[in-house]
Amino acid sequence: MTDINPPAGASEGLRLSQRARLRDYLGLSLKVGILNLLTLTLYRFWGRTEVRRRIWASTYLNDEALEYTGRGMELFVGFLIATALTVVFLLVVLGVQLLGPLGLILLAPLYIGLIAVVGFAFFAATRYQASRTAWRGVRFQLSGSGVKYGLGYLGRVFLTVITLGWYWPAAELRNAAPLWSGLRFGDQSFAFNLEAAKKENLYGPFALAWLGGLLAYGLIAGVAMMFMGAETSDESSVPEGVRFGAVYLAAMLGVLVMVLASASYRAAVLRAVVRGIRFGGVRARLNLTAFAVLGLILGNALLAILSLGLLLPMIQARTARFIINRLELEGQADLAAVRQTTDRGPRQGEGLADAFDISLV
Amino acid sequence: MRARLYDGQTTAAQACDLEVAGGVLRFEMAGEPRLWPVSEIEVEALGPDVRLTRRGAPERLIVQAAAWRMSSGRTRAADRWRAFRLLAVLAAGGMGILLSVFVGLPLAAGPLARATPPDLEHRMGQSLEAQMTLAFPPCRGEPGQMALQALGTQLGEVSDSPFPIRVRAVEAEMVNAFALPGGTILVTGGLIDAAEPDELAAVIAHEVAHVEQRHAMEALWRSVGLGLVLDAVVGGGTGVTQQTVLLAGAATDMRHSRQSEGQADARGQALLHALGLSSTGMATFFDQLAQEETAGEDEAAGTIWAVFESHPASRARAEASQARARAGRPGFTSEAWAAIGAACDRESERPGRGP
């Protein structure tokens, strides 16, 4: 619709809607799948870019679609850089092993350092995607230091480990905070209100998820020990096929228990993060229940399994539509005051995040 | 053609008139004319509208899709030649990686292994042995260890091994032997219990052949290529394409491992012959293994999975070894064999424990 309604100046309210039609993603999924096959998966960077363009272009803010301006080549160059870094890391690990027993002690900090790299990579991927997102021709940006984020991430993982996981809900909010408070639309800053986010009850759902995780782990480990331990002691009693079948079944059950037990926590964390987001006078709310999350996860899993992973683009579109259409924005923002900045963001894409398999879309 | 124009500086929408003439899109922004060659315009479908952009230009134009189609004659960023060229380059790149990883790297693994400085391989072996010692502690019966070592030393001398051979018995119930990089051979207590003297001698000769031909190093180079390179190229990945490529890598690795095993059987027997020792144990050992394999599992599964196992089917190896076998002196004297049999015997070597 090309009616021209120039905003009246002053503040505007904001409405988000995701209008992806899932059947449009069938053809795209097929195309990306075939081209991946033909190019030994090298096409995946361009394929991912095209999927993002589609999803962004069907996401509307006040009836104007978002725009994804990233390029496949940028992701490819990022991938090459990450690969080079990985080779350097592996050479260092190899070299350290040749130093003898002392070297093995040096390996520990190297692997711990990897956790900080994961945090850095996640920040860098978010920065790249923000800088390649525009609305009404104005770019988003993520400001802040990736190194600082990586170190903070490492610290929060450390606290989570020594508290047997119980710090994780607090850690997740603190992981989200710099990503939202550092986000800019043009020259206007987003903010993250940690106190508002904390008002969401996270620890009740987390306790459920924690116990479910313990149960699932116990189930898998118990069955595995029962049947795999039999291998050395008494070979003939249980046929090998039955043993593997039992362990496989236990693993499936364990995953299902984990998904069921953590659904309400996943929903709560998403609600909490959204509750903390501020842009001008705009606040956000996410209407998301545990059942809805469960439906999303199980539906996605079914699509992925039945299509052998081919329908990943459709799953990504479905997920985006699912979350965005449950977002409610209240309050007004002075969009007329927003000005484009000269910062164009990083030159290449989220290679490291890709290497760690942590990019979301 | 009416359009909504964003100037790339603010979020305000402006009304704007577009004109296409002679393959050029013309519009005005703040009184300044803008001329965009239609061939350089990227078009993105937005429901009933399209968004027009030009690389490097900050402006965004939103027009009705039908109107744009009418006046420009096209709806897509029709740089099809560019897209095709990209695909051709990527497909060629994929093919090149495929060839170099599946064909080139396995071929290069042997020369690479032989070009690896022996000192480096020796150190890697030491590091690996230190890690394996945690799972499989050495057996304590020193006379038995010395008897094993004596045979290893002899075999090493007639071979072209770049490393001195070191043979150690380790505590483990499974029936197995390993040639680590750098010349160390580990023999399990389970193997000592299960094997006849000539069979154990044949297994050690087989492992010495692995050391001589630097198969451990070759396997390392190969798996670095097939595992790490492929994994890096396809990005780990959970999709069916990624898994297919990784599986093909694993199968290639297995195929080459099987070749190495066959080579080591033949070379191991030749080393025994060079010392005037009997090499009949190789065949009887595989014969025994083959019988146990068929006794435990149904045969159909045995033949199907033989393709994926690193050792060629024991039956085939038994037959090949039988054809090469020659009689000769026993590999171990009866005193040596008695000492070896007691090497991993826990009661005998720990005085003060047990009755």
Boltz contact constraints between the chains, C-beta under 6 A:
constraints:
  - contact:
      token1: [A, 2]
      token2: [B, 4]
      max_distance: 6.0
  - contact:
      token1: [A, 2]
      token2: [B, 64]
      max_distance: 6.0
  - contact:
      token1: [A, 4]
      token2: [B, 4]
      max_distance: 6.0
  - contact:
      token1: [A, 4]
      token2: [B, 15]
      max_distance: 6.0
  - contact:
      token1: [A, 6]
      token2: [B, 12]
      max_distance: 6.0
  - contact:
      token1: [A, 6]
      token2: [B, 13]
      max_distance: 6.0
  - contact:
      token1: [A, 36]
      token2: [B, 241]
      max_distance: 6.0
  - contact:
      token1: [A, 37]
      token2: [B, 241]
      max_distance: 6.0
  - contact:
      token1: [A, 38]
      token2: [B, 91]
      max_distance: 6.0
  - contact:
      token1: [A, 39]
      token2: [B, 90]
      max_distance: 6.0
  - contact:
      token1: [A, 39]
      token2: [B, 91]
      max_distance: 6.0
  - contact:
      token1: [A, 39]
      token2: [B, 94]
      max_distance: 6.0
  - contact:
      token1: [A, 40]
      token2: [B, 94]
      max_distance: 6.0
  - contact:
      token1: [A, 40]
      token2: [B, 97]
      max_distance: 6.0
  - contact:
      token1: [A, 40]
      token2: [B, 98]
      max_distance: 6.0
  - contact:
      token1: [A, 41]
      token2: [B, 234]
      max_distance: 6.0
  - contact:
      token1: [A, 41]
      token2: [B, 241]
      max_distance: 6.0
  - contact:
      token1: [A, 41]
      token2: [B, 242]
      max_distance: 6.0
  - contact:
      token1: [A, 42]
      token2: [B, 90]
      max_distance: 6.0
  - contact:
      token1: [A, 42]
      token2: [B, 93]
      max_distance: 6.0
  - contact:
      token1: [A, 42]
      token2: [B, 94]
      max_distance: 6.0
  - contact:
      token1: [A, 43]
      token2: [B, 90]
      max_distance: 6.0
  - contact:
      token1: [A, 57]
      token2: [B, 44]
      max_distance: 6.0
  - contact:
      token1: [A, 57]
      token2: [B, 46]
      max_distance: 6.0
  - contact:
      token1: [A, 65]
      token2: [B, 46]
      max_distance: 6.0
  - contact:
      token1: [A, 83]
      token2: [B, 232]
      max_distance: 6.0
  - contact:
      token1: [A, 97]
      token2: [B, 127]
      max_distance: 6.0
  - contact:
      token1: [A, 98]
      token2: [B, 123]
      max_distance: 6.0
  - contact:
      token1: [A, 136]
      token2: [B, 6]
      max_distance: 6.0
  - contact:
      token1: [A, 136]
      token2: [B, 11]
      max_distance: 6.0
  - contact:
      token1: [A, 137]
      token2: [B, 6]
      max_distance: 6.0
  - contact:
      token1: [A, 137]
      token2: [B, 8]
      max_distance: 6.0
  - contact:
      token1: [A, 137]
      token2: [B, 60]
      max_distance: 6.0
  - contact:
      token1: [A, 138]
      token2: [B, 11]
      max_distance: 6.0
  - contact:
      token1: [A, 308]
      token2: [B, 240]
      max_distance: 6.0
  - contact:
      token1: [A, 309]
      token2: [B, 238]
      max_distance: 6.0
  - contact:
      token1: [A, 309]
      token2: [B, 239]
      max_distance: 6.0
  - contact:
      token1: [A, 309]
      token2: [B, 240]
      max_distance: 6.0
  - contact:
      token1: [A, 335]
      token2: [B, 11]
      max_distance: 6.0
  - contact:
      token1: [A, 338]
      token2: [B, 11]
      max_distance: 6.0
  - contact:
      token1: [A, 340]
      token2: [B, 9]
      max_distance: 6.0
  - contact:
      token1: [A, 357]
      token2: [B, 236]
      max_distance: 6.0
